[in-house]
Amino acid sequence: TYTWKDYKFTSKINLKSGSALSIIASLQDVNNFVTCTYSQNNIKIEQTLQGQKSIVAEKEIITNIVENTDEIAISLNDNIVSCYLGNDLVLSGAVDNSLSFGGIGYKLWSSNPGEGSLTVTQVDVTEAG
């Protein structure tokens, strides 16, 4: 997946416990990737470039994302990253051009280490367009 470009990564999920979930795109290694991070009432696009994390865009959401969402997605089109809840585009932003390709993944956070629980029931990767 390292060479993937211009794709949308969609996941059907059941977040059983945890305070934040990130869906990852442009995963080149542990020091270079982008995320759409979903927490209770917030979504943000973060880029990690040469190990340095920065927020690219951020938006407050009315609903509790962690409890009320069963499908999330991240798309990568050149260096534009977009975050989705269901079919709804909720946030976009431009990341560093060097992050225009790479693989996929997840990160899960919990206030109590080791207690986060996520079930992924479906994964789709399609061409972005």
N, C-alpha and C positions, 0 to 999 in steps of 0.2 A: 504493500500500500504506500510505500515511501514516495513513489513517483506520481501518485494520484494528483490530478488537477481538476478544477471546475466541477465540483460534485455537491450533492446534497445528501447528508447523512441523517436519516430519520429513525427514531427508536420509539417503540411502544414500551412503556415502562410502568412499573408499580413500585413506587418509593415507599417502602414499609417504615423506615425510620432513617433519620439523618436531617441535617439542617441545610445542606446545600448540595446540588448536583451539577457537575460540569460535563458537557458533551464536548469532545475534543476533535479538532480538525487540524490539518497542517502539521501533524505530529512527525517531526523529523528525528528528535531525540528528547531526552528529559529536559534539555535547556532551550528548545525551540518548538513552539506550538501555539495554537490559539484555542480559546474556549468560549462557549456560551455558558455562563454560570447562572443557575436558577436557584434562588433562595426564597424565603417566605413571601416577600412582597417586592422582589427586585430581580432584574435580569441585567447582566453586564457582559460585555465582550472584553476579554483580557488577552493580551499577547505576552508570551514569555519568549524573549529574544536574547540569546546568549546568557540565559539564566536570570535575566532581569524582567520581572513581571510589571506590567503597566495596564491600567484601565483605558480602553479605547473608546467605549461608550457605555452608558448606564441609564436604566429606566426603571422607575417605580411602577408597579402593577397593583391593581386593586385587589385581585384575588390572591389567596395563599397558593402560590405556584407549587410548592412542595406537596401539599395535600390534595390539590384539585386538578392535577395535570396527568394525563395518561399517554400523551405523545409530545415529544420534543424533537427539534431538528436544528442542525447547523448547516449552512451552505457556504461554499467557498467558490467565488468566481473572480479570477485573477487575484487581487488582494482585498476584495470586498467580502466581509464575513457578515452573514445574516443569521439571526436567531428566530426560531418559530415556536409557538405554542399551538399544538394541533396544526391546522393549515394556515394560521394567522402569522404573518410576518410582524414581529414586535420590535426588532432592533437591528440596525445595520451599522457598520463602521469599516473604515479602511485600516488595514494592518500593514506592517512593513512588507515591502515587495518580496523580500527573501522568504516570507511565509506563504507564498502562493501555491505551495504543493506540500504533500505529506499525508500521513495516515490518519486513523481515527481511534477514538478511545473514550473512556469515562473516568471521572474522579468523583468520589463521594465523601462528604464531610459529615461528622457528627460531633456534638459537643462532648460526648463520652467516647473516647477512642475505642474502636472495635465494635461499636454498636450500630453502625449504619447498615442498612439492608436495602438492596435494590434488586428487583427482578426485571430483566429485559425479556420481553416476550416476542419481539419482532425487530429486525434490523433491515433497513433498506438503504442502499447507496445507489443514487441515480445521477445521471449527467445534469449539471446545473444549466439553467437556461432562462 
